[in-house]
Amino acid sequence: KVLKLIESTISDERVKVELVCGFDPLPISSYDDDTLGYQIIKKTVDDICCNSCPLTAICVGNTDSRHYTELSPDIYHFAPSWYKPGDSARFHGVNERISIQNYEEIVLFYFQLMQNSDIRNLLPPRIYIYIYTDTI
């Protein structure tokens, strides 16, 4: 599908588009209320950053994470970073950097994520009690 899109966008028979190597995209990781991994990330974001919510997005790399699909059905690409206008131009480029404050926040985030992942401290699963009655 991507090759066809590229070919139709270029729309020039003189240009040959060929896939040299590649791999299929990863399956979409769960992000609902019953998914422990996502909920731990969400809780950690809430613990560290008030009024924020992790969002799902597309990760274009997936170069390493594809090797972990046999370990877990859910693989999350999450960067607890803040970016200002102009920061994205430096990604993998000249003068690539983040602020010292952002670096400290990332360390704190991952420390809190590990603390929140400690199974000894996880909240018990929610128990729902349904009461059925014939009377109105």
BELWO-V917504 format. One record per pair of residues at least 4 apart in sequence whose ideal C-beta (glycine too) atoms are under 8 Angstrom apart, sorted by the first residue. I is the first residue (numbers start at 1). J is the second residue. D is the distance in whole Angstrom. If there is no record, write none. Layout:
BEGIN
I&J&D + I&J&D
END
This chain:
BEGIN
1&5&6 + 2&6&6 + 3&7&6 + 3&17&6 + 3&19&6 + 4&8&6 + 5&9&6 + 6&10&6 + 6&17&5 + 7&11&8 + 7&17&5 + 10&15&5 + 10&17&7 + 23&62&8 + 23&66&6 + 25&62&7 + 26&62&6 + 26&65&7 + 26&66&6 + 26&69&7 + 26&75&6 + 27&69&8 + 27&73&7 + 28&56&8 + 29&35&8 + 29&37&8 + 29&38&7 + 29&73&8 + 29&74&4 + 29&75&6 + 29&76&6 + 30&34&8 + 30&35&4 + 30&37&8 + 30&38&6 + 30&73&7 + 30&74&5 + 31&35&6 + 31&38&5 + 31&56&6 + 32&38&7 + 33&39&7 + 35&39&6 + 35&74&6 + 36&40&6 + 37&41&7 + 37&72&8 + 37&74&5 + 37&76&6 + 38&42&6 + 38&54&8 + 38&74&7 + 38&76&7 + 39&43&6 + 40&44&6 + 40&113&7 + 40&116&5 + 40&117&5 + 41&45&6 + 41&54&6 + 41&76&6 + 41&78&6 + 41&113&7 + 42&46&6 + 42&53&7 + 42&54&6 + 43&47&6 + 43&116&5 + 44&48&6 + 44&109&6 + 44&112&5 + 44&113&5 + 44&116&5 + 45&49&6 + 45&52&5 + 45&53&7 + 45&54&5 + 45&80&7 + 45&109&8 + 46&50&8 + 46&52&7 + 47&112&5 + 47&116&7 + 48&80&7 + 48&105&7 + 48&108&6 + 48&109&5 + 48&112&6 + 49&80&8 + 54&78&6 + 57&77&8 + 59&65&8 + 59&77&4 + 61&77&8 + 62&66&5 + 62&77&8 + 64&68&8 + 65&69&8 + 65&75&5 + 65&77&7 + 68&72&6 + 68&75&6 + 69&73&8 + 69&75&7 + 79&106&8 + 80&105&7 + 80&106&5 + 80&109&4 + 80&110&8 + 81&98&6 + 81&102&6 + 81&106&6 + 82&102&6 + 82&105&7 + 83&87&4 + 83&88&6 + 86&90&8 + 87&91&8 + 87&98&8 + 89&93&7 + 90&94&7 + 90&95&5 + 90&96&5 + 90&97&7 + 91&96&6 + 92&96&6 + 98&102&4 + 98&103&6 + 98&106&8 + 99&103&7 + 100&104&7 + 101&105&6 + 102&106&6 + 103&107&7 + 104&108&6 + 105&109&6 + 106&110&7 + 107&111&6 + 108&112&6 + 109&113&6 + 110&114&7 + 111&115&7 + 112&116&6 + 113&117&6 + 114&118&7 + 115&121&7 + 116&121&8 + 118&122&7
END
